[in-house]
Every structure is written in C-alpha cells, then in structure tokens.
Amino acid sequence: MCEEKKIIANTVQMVRETTELFYQQKAAEGYAKMQETIAGIMQVADALHEYKCAHEEFPLEEARIAGSLTDAVNAMEAGDTVLLADILEYDFIEYLQELSSKLD
C-alpha cells in the first residue's frame, strides 16, 4: 500500500470516529476530537497535493475538497453537528475513498 493510501485510510478512520460522536449527539466530545481530525485532514490534503504534483494525470479536484471543507466549517459555525457529520461522511470521505482507489 502506498503512503498516500495509508494517510487516506488513517484520515478516514479519524473522520468516522468524529462523525460518530456527532451522530450520537456528543457534541463536546466531537469538537474535542475535531482538532485531531483537522490535523489529519491537513495531512491528507498535503499528501494528495504532492502526489498530484508528481503524477499530473491524477484526477485530484482540489476545489471539491475545499468546497466540502468550507461546507463543514459553515455547519460548525451554525452549530449543526449532524450536518457537519453528514458533510464529512458523505462528501469528504466518499471523495477520499474515490481518490484512494485511483492511487498506484
């Protein structure tokens, strides 16, 4: 497994742990876990960007990631933890998994 796939797998796991807390209405624990999750998201974004630079044919849509994360921040600002979890689970994670399947 390439390093980028490992980073994606670790980030997906972190995001899922966080979204599970939000779905369980454990907002305080979810927000506490969110700090670790944000670090993972930054790491995966950096790794994917570097991979894209080395492999120009890689179909990374940085705007799609940015859009999902912007929506997630808006949900956080609105205090809507269920919407936040939905965005992370069904937009962000699904796209990461799609990208992971296209890595060498």
N, C-alpha and C positions, 0 to 999 in steps of 0.2 A: 504494500500500500504506500503510495507516495505521501510525502509530508503534508501536502495540501489537503489530501483526503482525511488524514488524521486530525488536522486542525478543524476541518469542517465537522467531522464526527464529534469531536470534543465540544465544539461550539453548539451544535445541535442538542447535545445532551444537556449542556448548561441552560440553554434557552428553554428546553422542555421542562426542566426542574423548576425554572422560574414561572413558566406559564401555568404549571400545575398548581403552584401556590396561589396564583391569581384566580384560577378557576375554583379553588377551594375557599375563596374569599378570605385568604390570609394575606391581606394587602401589605401589612408591615413586614412580614417575612419575605414576601415577593419583592418589595422595594429594596430590602436589605440584600437579597440575592442578586438584584439587578446590577449592582456595582460590579460584581464578578462577571456577570453576563455581558455587560458593556465592554469589559476588557477583552473577553473572548470574541465579541463581535468586531472589535477593532483589529484584533489579531487575524481573524479570518479575512477581513477586508484587505488588510495589508498583504496577506499571502496570496489572495486571488489577484490583486493588482500586479504583484511581482510576477506571478505565473503568466498573466496576460502579456506583460512586457516581454517575457521570454518566448511566448508562444502566441504570436499575433492572431492565429486562427481561432484561438479560444474565444467562445461566444459570451464573454462577460459583458453584461449590461449594468454598468456602474450606476446609471440613473435609476434602474429598477431597485437596486439595493438602497440607494439614497431615498427613493420615494417611500419604500417600506419603513425605513428608519424615521423619516420625517413624520409619517402617519403614526408611528409608535410614540414618538415624542409628543405629538398633539394629543394622543389618547392619555398619556401620562399627565400632561398639563391639565386635561379635563377631569382627571381623577377616575377615568373609566378603565378599570383594570381588566374587565372582561374583553373590551375592545382591544386593549393593549395585547392581551394574551392571544386573541384571535389573529391580530396582525402578525405577531411574531410566529405563531404556529402555522398559519395558513398562507401567508405571503412570504415571510422571510425564510423559514425553514424549508418550505417546498422549493423555493428557488435555490437555496444552498444544495439541497439534495439533487436537483436537476443539474447543477454545475458539477457536483461531485461525480456524477455518472459520466461526465464528459472529460474528466481528467485522465491523463495517461497512467 
